[in-house]
Amino acid sequence: MLSSPDLYPVTVPRRQLQRLGSGRFFEYVTDTYLAQQPAEALRVSRATVLFTLAHGL
């Protein structure tokens, strides 16, 4: 597994992902991440985080 201060691993139970659907799940993760990392919210846009999630999984 890669480790870096700029990488954040996310583990999701398959059942939860299926229940929410990938779009809603990505939005939930994005909003949670930006709420927990306020400095990131100033550095990158919500759309950037959503794009990264959608194309990284």
C-alpha positions as CSV (number, residue, x, y, z in Angstrom):
1,M,0.0,0.0,0.0
2,L,1.2,3.5,-0.8
3,S,1.7,5.8,2.0
4,S,2.0,9.6,1.8
5,P,0.7,12.6,3.7
6,D,-1.2,13.4,0.5
7,L,-3.0,10.0,0.2
8,Y,-5.9,8.9,2.3
9,P,-7.0,5.3,2.1
10,V,-10.8,4.7,2.1
11,T,-12.3,1.3,2.9
12,V,-16.0,0.9,2.1
13,P,-18.2,-2.1,2.9
14,R,-19.6,-3.4,-0.4
15,R,-23.2,-3.3,1.1
16,Q,-22.9,0.4,2.0
17,L,-21.6,1.3,-1.5
18,Q,-24.4,-0.7,-3.2
19,R,-27.0,0.9,-0.9
20,L,-25.9,4.5,-1.6
21,G,-24.8,4.1,-5.1
22,S,-21.4,5.3,-6.2
23,G,-22.4,8.9,-7.0
24,R,-24.0,9.6,-3.6
25,F,-21.2,7.7,-1.8
26,F,-18.6,9.9,-3.5
27,E,-20.5,13.0,-2.5
28,Y,-20.7,11.8,1.1
29,V,-16.9,11.0,1.2
30,T,-16.1,14.4,-0.4
31,D,-18.2,16.4,2.0
32,T,-16.9,14.5,5.0
33,Y,-13.3,14.8,3.9
34,L,-13.6,18.6,3.2
35,A,-15.3,19.1,6.6
36,Q,-12.5,17.2,8.4
37,Q,-9.7,18.9,6.4
38,P,-10.7,22.6,6.2
39,A,-7.3,23.6,4.8
40,E,-8.0,21.3,1.8
41,A,-11.3,23.1,1.2
42,L,-9.3,26.2,0.6
43,R,-6.7,24.5,-1.6
44,V,-8.9,22.4,-3.9
45,S,-12.5,22.6,-5.0
46,R,-15.2,20.1,-4.2
47,A,-15.4,19.2,-7.9
48,T,-11.7,18.3,-7.9
49,V,-12.2,15.9,-5.0
50,L,-15.3,14.3,-6.6
51,F,-13.5,13.9,-9.9
52,T,-10.5,12.2,-8.1
53,L,-12.8,9.8,-6.3
54,A,-14.9,8.9,-9.3
55,H,-11.8,8.2,-11.5
56,G,-9.7,6.6,-8.7
57,L,-12.0,3.8,-7.7
